[in-house]
Amino acid sequence: MGDMSRRLNIFDALTIKAREVMESRAAKYCKANINNREDANKNIRACEHAGICSATTGIMIRMYDKLARLANIGNDEFTDESVEDTVVDVINYAIILYDVFLEDKANTPVTT
């Protein structure tokens, strides 16, 4: 039987870690102050600028890779990433996906 208190403690720990990872990667990849939203999705949108796919599709591909890694934990001799790190990455990609969705929605002209 699952323990909701334990689950909420895990939630707290993983979301704190996810934020720390998000901030660290923003400093590394965004090349801007963390509060400068203008460049927050520059790296994520690279696939659009290259004409490969939409940013949302690119994010979902990255998420699929992480989920596939979780499915193969113990079978993949080449991974050095922990289950916790992979789950944190999935959390962050979900947040980035939602951010890009909101950004795209805000930039979509309303047609009548």
FISE-392937 format. One record per residue: residue in three letters; x, y, z of N, C-alpha, C, O, CB in turn. Coordinates in steps of 0.05 Angstrom, whole numbers, padded with zeros to 5 digits, always signed. Glycine has a CB too. Example, Ala and Ser with C-alpha at 12.3 -4.5 7.8 and 13.67 -1.06 7.14 Angstrom:
<sites>
ALA+00264-00114+00156+00246-00090+00156+00264-00066+00156+00285-00066+00169+00226-00089+00181;SER+00257-00045+00142+00273-00021+00143+00258+00001+00157+00268+00023+00161+00282-00012+00114;
</sites>
This chain:
<sites>
MET+00017-00023+00000+00000+00000+00000+00018+00025+00000+00037+00026+00015-00019+00000+00024;GLY+00011+00044-00017+00027+00069-00018+00022+00087+00005+00000+00087+00017+00020+00083-00044;ASP+00042+00102+00012+00040+00121+00034+00041+00149+00022+00061+00158+00011+00064+00117+00055;MET+00018+00164+00025+00016+00191+00013+00036+00210+00025+00047+00227+00011-00012+00202+00016;SER+00041+00208+00051+00061+00225+00064+00088+00221+00051+00103+00241+00046+00061+00220+00094;ARG+00096+00196+00047+00122+00190+00034+00122+00201+00006+00142+00213-00002+00126+00159+00033;ARG+00100+00198-00009+00099+00208-00036+00102+00238-00037+00116+00249-00054+00072+00200-00049;LEU+00090+00252-00019+00092+00281-00018+00120+00290-00010+00129+00311-00019+00071+00293+00002;ASN+00133+00275+00007+00161+00281+00014+00179+00277-00011+00197+00293-00015+00171+00262+00037;ILE+00174+00256-00026+00189+00252-00051+00183+00275-00070+00202+00286-00083+00181+00225-00064;PHE+00158+00283-00073+00150+00306-00090+00166+00331-00082+00178+00344-00099+00120+00311-00087;ASP+00167+00337-00056+00181+00360-00047+00211+00359-00054+00222+00378-00065+00178+00364-00016;ALA+00223+00336-00048+00252+00333-00054+00258+00335-00083+00277+00348-00091+00262+00306-00043;LEU+00242+00322-00100+00247+00322-00129+00242+00349-00142+00256+00357-00160+00231+00300-00143;THR+00221+00363-00133+00216+00389-00144+00237+00410-00136+00243+00427-00152+00188+00399-00136;ILE+00247+00407-00112+00270+00425-00104+00294+00419-00121+00307+00437-00131+00277+00421-00074;LYS+00300+00393-00125+00323+00386-00142+00318+00394-00171+00337+00403-00184+00328+00355-00140;ALA+00294+00391-00180+00287+00399-00208+00292+00429-00212+00303+00437-00233+00258+00392-00215;ARG+00285+00445-00193+00289+00474-00195+00319+00480-00196+00328+00496-00211+00276+00489-00172;GLU+00335+00466-00178+00364+00471-00178+00376+00463-00204+00394+00477-00215+00376+00454-00155;VAL+00368+00441-00216+00378+00432-00242+00370+00452-00264+00386+00459-00281+00368+00404-00248;MET+00344+00461-00263+00335+00480-00283+00351+00506-00282+00359+00516-00302+00305+00487-00278;GLU+00357+00516-00258+00373+00540-00255+00401+00536-00265+00412+00553-00278+00373+00549-00226;SER+00413+00513-00258+00440+00507-00267+00442+00505-00297+00461+00516-00309+00450+00481-00254;ARG+00423+00492-00309+00424+00489-00339+00417+00515-00353+00427+00520-00374+00404+00467-00348;ALA+00400+00531-00340+00394+00557-00352+00419+00574-00353+00424+00588-00373+00372+00572-00335;ALA+00435+00574-00332+00460+00589-00332+00479+00579-00353+00494+00594-00365+00473+00587-00304;LYS+00478+00553-00358+00496+00540-00377+00487+00544-00406+00503+00551-00424+00499+00511-00371;TYR+00461+00541-00412+00451+00540-00439+00437+00566-00448+00437+00571-00472+00433+00518-00442;CYS+00426+00581-00430+00411+00605-00439+00428+00629-00445+00420+00647-00458+00390+00612-00418;LYS+00452+00629-00435+00471+00651-00439+00459+00678-00432+00465+00698-00445+00480+00651-00468;ALA+00443+00678-00412+00430+00702-00403+00425+00700-00373+00426+00678-00361+00404+00708-00418;ASN+00420+00722-00361+00412+00722-00333+00387+00705-00330+00369+00705-00347+00406+00751-00323;ILE+00386+00690-00309+00364+00671-00305+00337+00685-00305+00316+00673-00311+00367+00656-00279;ASN+00336+00711-00298+00311+00726-00298+00304+00737-00325+00283+00750-00329+00312+00748-00278;ASN+00322+00734-00345+00317+00745-00372+00302+00724-00388+00314+00707-00401+00344+00753-00385;ARG+00276+00725-00388+00259+00705-00401+00263+00705-00431+00257+00686-00444+00230+00711-00394;GLU+00273+00727-00442+00276+00730-00471+00291+00707-00483+00285+00697-00505+00289+00756-00478;ASP+00312+00697-00470+00329+00676-00480+00324+00649-00468+00338+00630-00474+00358+00684-00476;ALA+00304+00646-00451+00300+00621-00437+00296+00597-00455+00304+00575-00448+00276+00624-00418;ASN+00283+00601-00478+00277+00578-00495+00294+00577-00521+00288+00563-00539+00248+00578-00503;LYS+00315+00593-00521+00332+00595-00545+00343+00567-00553+00341+00559-00576+00355+00615-00541;ASN+00355+00553-00534+00366+00527-00540+00345+00507-00547+00348+00490-00565+00382+00517-00515;ILE+00322+00509-00534+00299+00491-00539+00288+00495-00567+00280+00476-00580+00277+00495-00519;ARG+00288+00520-00577+00277+00526-00603+00297+00522-00626+00290+00527-00649+00267+00554-00604;ALA+00321+00512-00620+00341+00508-00641+00331+00489-00663+00338+00493-00687+00367+00497-00629;CYS+00315+00469-00656+00305+00450-00676+00286+00464-00695+00284+00457-00719+00291+00427-00663;GLU+00271+00485-00686+00254+00500-00704+00270+00517-00723+00265+00517-00747+00235+00518-00687;HIS+00290+00530-00712+00307+00548-00729+00322+00531-00750+00329+00542-00772+00327+00563-00711;ALA+00328+00506-00744+00342+00489-00763+00323+00476-00783+00331+00463-00801+00358+00468-00748;GLY+00296+00480-00778+00276+00469-00796+00272+00439-00792+00262+00425-00810+00284+00474-00824;ILE+00279+00429-00769+00277+00400-00764+00249+00393-00754+00236+00375-00765+00298+00391-00743;CYS+00240+00407-00733+00213+00401-00722+00206+00425-00704+00222+00443-00699+00213+00374-00706;SER+00181+00424-00694+00173+00445-00675+00187+00441-00648+00197+00419-00642+00142+00444-00671;ALA+00188+00462-00633+00200+00460-00606+00185+00440-00589+00198+00425-00575+00200+00488-00592;THR+00159+00440-00591+00144+00420-00574+00150+00392-00582+00153+00374-00565+00113+00425-00577;THR+00153+00386-00608+00161+00360-00617+00189+00353-00607+00194+00330-00598+00159+00357-00647;GLY+00207+00372-00609+00234+00368-00599+00235+00361-00570+00250+00344-00561+00251+00393-00605;ILE+00219+00375-00554+00218+00370-00525+00207+00342-00520+00217+00328-00503+00201+00392-00511;MET+00186+00335-00534+00174+00309-00530+00193+00286-00538+00193+00265-00526+00148+00306-00547;ILE+00210+00291-00558+00230+00271-00566+00250+00268-00543+00258+00246-00536+00245+00280-00592;ARG+00258+00290-00531+00277+00289-00508+00264+00275-00485+00277+00259-00471+00285+00318-00500;MET+00238+00280-00480+00224+00267-00458+00222+00237-00464+00226+00220-00446+00196+00278-00455;TYR+00216+00229-00489+00214+00201-00496+00241+00187-00491+00241+00165-00481+00206+00198-00526;ASP+00263+00200-00497+00289+00189-00492+00293+00183-00462+00303+00162-00455+00311+00208-00502;LYS+00284+00202-00446+00287+00199-00417+00269+00176-00407+00277+00160-00390+00280+00225-00402;LEU+00244+00174-00417+00226+00153-00410+00236+00126-00419+00234+00106-00404+00198+00158-00421;ALA+00248+00125-00443+00260+00100-00452+00283+00091-00434+00287+00068-00429+00269+00103-00481;ARG+00298+00111-00425+00320+00105-00407+00310+00093-00381+00321+00074-00370+00336+00131-00401;LEU+00287+00104-00371+00275+00093-00346+00266+00064-00351+00269+00047-00333+00251+00110-00337;ALA+00255+00059-00374+00245+00032-00381+00268+00012-00382+00264-00012-00378+00230+00032-00407;ASN+00292+00022-00388+00315+00004-00392+00335+00004-00368+00356-00007-00371+00329+00011-00417;ILE+00327+00017-00346+00345+00018-00323+00353-00011-00316+00336-00029-00314+00332+00032-00299;GLY+00378-00015-00313+00388-00042-00306+00396-00058-00331+00412-00076-00329+00368-00057-00291;ASN+00385-00051-00354+00391-00064-00379+00411-00049-00396+00423-00059-00415+00366-00070-00395;ASP+00414-00023-00389+00431-00005-00406+00458-00002-00393+00461+00011-00373+00418+00023-00409;GLU+00478-00015-00405+00505-00015-00393+00519+00012-00398+00541+00016-00387+00521-00037-00404;PHE+00508+00029-00415+00522+00054-00422+00512+00078-00407+00524+00100-00410+00518+00059-00451;THR+00492+00075-00390+00482+00098-00376+00495+00101-00348+00500+00082-00334+00452+00096-00372;ASP+00502+00126-00342+00512+00132-00315+00493+00150-00300+00499+00161-00279+00540+00144-00317;GLU+00469+00154-00312+00449+00171-00300+00431+00155-00281+00422+00133-00288+00432+00185-00322;SER+00426+00166-00258+00409+00152-00238+00380+00155-00245+00372+00172-00261+00415+00163-00210;VAL+00364+00138-00234+00335+00140-00237+00325+00167-00228+00309+00180-00242+00320+00117-00221;GLU+00335+00177-00205+00327+00203-00195+00334+00225-00215+00317+00243-00220+00340+00208-00168;ASP+00358+00225-00226+00366+00245-00246+00348+00245-00270+00340+00266-00281+00395+00241-00254;THR+00341+00221-00279+00324+00218-00303+00296+00229-00297+00284+00242-00314+00323+00189-00312;VAL+00285+00222-00274+00258+00232-00266+00259+00263-00264+00240+00276-00273+00249+00220-00239;VAL+00280+00274-00253+00282+00303-00251+00283+00315-00279+00270+00336-00283+00308+00311-00235;ASP+00297+00303-00297+00298+00313-00325+00270+00312-00337+00262+00331-00352+00317+00297-00342;VAL+00255+00291-00333+00227+00289-00343+00210+00312-00332+00195+00324-00346+00215+00262-00337;ILE+00213+00317-00306+00198+00338-00293+00205+00365-00307+00187+00380-00314+00204+00340-00263;ASN+00230+00370-00311+00238+00395-00323+00230+00397-00352+00221+00419-00361+00268+00398-00321;TYR+00231+00376-00367+00222+00377-00395+00192+00382-00396+00182+00396-00414+00229+00351-00410;ALA+00177+00371-00377+00148+00376-00376+00142+00406-00371+00124+00417-00383+00134+00359-00355;ILE+00158+00418-00353+00155+00446-00348+00163+00463-00372+00149+00482-00379+00171+00454-00323;ILE+00184+00456-00385+00193+00470-00409+00172+00468-00431+00167+00487-00444+00221+00460-00418;LEU+00161+00444-00434+00140+00439-00454+00117+00458-00449+00106+00470-00468+00132+00410-00454;TYR+00108+00459-00424+00086+00476-00417+00093+00506-00422+00076+00521-00431+00077+00472-00388;ASP+00117+00514-00415+00125+00541-00420+00125+00548-00450+00115+00569-00457+00154+00546-00408;VAL+00135+00530-00466+00135+00535-00495+00106+00536-00506+00100+00552-00523+00151+00513-00510;PHE+00089+00518-00495+00061+00518-00503+00049+00545-00497+00035+00557-00514+00046+00496-00488;LEU+00053+00555-00472+00042+00581-00465+00054+00604-00482+00039+00622-00489+00047+00587-00435;GLU+00079+00602-00487+00093+00623-00504+00081+00623-00532+00074+00644-00543+00123+00618-00505;ASP+00078+00599-00543+00066+00597-00570+00037+00606-00571+00029+00620-00590+00068+00567-00580;LYS+00022+00599-00550-00006+00608-00549-00008+00638-00547-00025+00650-00560-00020+00595-00524;ALA+00010+00651-00532+00010+00680-00529+00017+00694-00555+00009+00716-00560+00029+00688-00506;ASN+00033+00680-00571+00043+00692-00596+00026+00685-00621+00032+00693-00643+00071+00684-00601;THR+00005+00669-00616-00013+00661-00638-00035+00682-00642-00050+00687-00623-00024+00633-00633;PRO-00036+00693-00666-00057+00713-00671-00085+00700-00669-00089+00677-00678-00053+00726-00698;VAL-00104+00714-00658-00131+00705-00657-00144+00711-00684-00143+00733-00694-00147+00718-00633;THR-00156+00690-00695-00170+00693-00721-00200+00691-00716-00210+00677-00699-00161+00672-00742;THR-00215+00706-00733-00244+00705-00730-00257+00695-00756-00281+00693-00758-00256+00732-00722;
</sites>
